[in-house]
């Protein structure tokens, strides 16, 4: 395709300043926020097929249905949730002042902060750009978006879509490579949302820190699934296969590895092989998403080569093809802890399977590593699930399934520790991109009028306050 008209680094700060000046001149009220969200929804809904085509071109082949679900349905659902609750979320919330401040009253007002920067990744290029953007708009902010350079057609789609919906002093889009992204992260935003790897997240946070810009970091890590001995293996295999191989495994909350009780490992492997053969066998090629670029393909192949060199057993389902970037699903058994795929987030269609002798051992293994973005316990025994939840910590959890907590608008989505900080989706995102402004309303006559020297005159009053 023709080269994208990239944004020059020198344009970034003038654009941010223009967005900020326009916001300061006329902060969006409820009517404008609602109208903006409605226009965005209509425009995206009308162009879902174009969106799916552009994303597929970027990936060299991505399931149309997966694009409609993951980048279409999720965004439309989030906008609907924002519209449904916006008026209530904008209202000031009364809070008690306590007897010592009576008859004053107090409230918390959600106020927009200004210009929100959004740095979006390539794996879900529309979803992870438009959900934080729509949330920032709902909170009354203006937005500057930087899509990923690794999905240029999707980035151009976003630029065209947003230019149709918003005036240029309300939403702007910066296109460009890593140099543009680095300069973008260093802008003095009022809030910055970044979705991407932990390594890049550290750099983004360091750049933002120079401006004391608050950040929401949605990172990744190695999200485990724990299959307990009571859970049916066929059902576990089906749900693990969906979570792992949706979008070719290029999902930040995909199950990164599976822990299963030792006596049932081989049965789980066989169940997964059957699932994969049924899903991605002959005639279903269009349903299997390709790896986004040659560098990512080579990285994943390197993981498998390294694991085999260290004694792991690799099972491939089908054939890989480097020119088309079709990476055959792979199961990896007996991978040692020092293998690259056990050290790094896999972010692809490779699933290591490890065994445990006891649930305590599985929990200890999870806790010996960085806190994950997602955790997937599989058990119909509530006590077992509660044991896992009370002894581990993750960004989010789906019990007896994978991925789907992301799509629940009322659940905050975010990491913890190395998997991120802050959260968005629904009310959590609205509050994160607002200033929770504390306001105290003093009465005409107040006890505080007495708090002045000579304090000896109010000794008894002070003793009442500190009793």
Beta strands, then each sheet from edge to edge (+ up, - down):
strand 1: 93-95
strand 2: 105-112
strand 3: 115-119
strand 4: 142-146
strand 5: 171-174
strand 6: 191-195
strand 7: 215-218
strand 8: 224-227
strand 9: 257-261
strand 10: 313-317
strand 11: 329-333
strand 12: 350-356
strand 13: 374-378
strand 14: 396-397
strand 15: 420-421
strand 16: 434-441
sheet 1: 1+ 2- 16+
sheet 2: 5+ 4+ 3+ 6+ 7+ 15-
sheet 3: 10+ 11- 12- 9- 8- 13- 14-
end
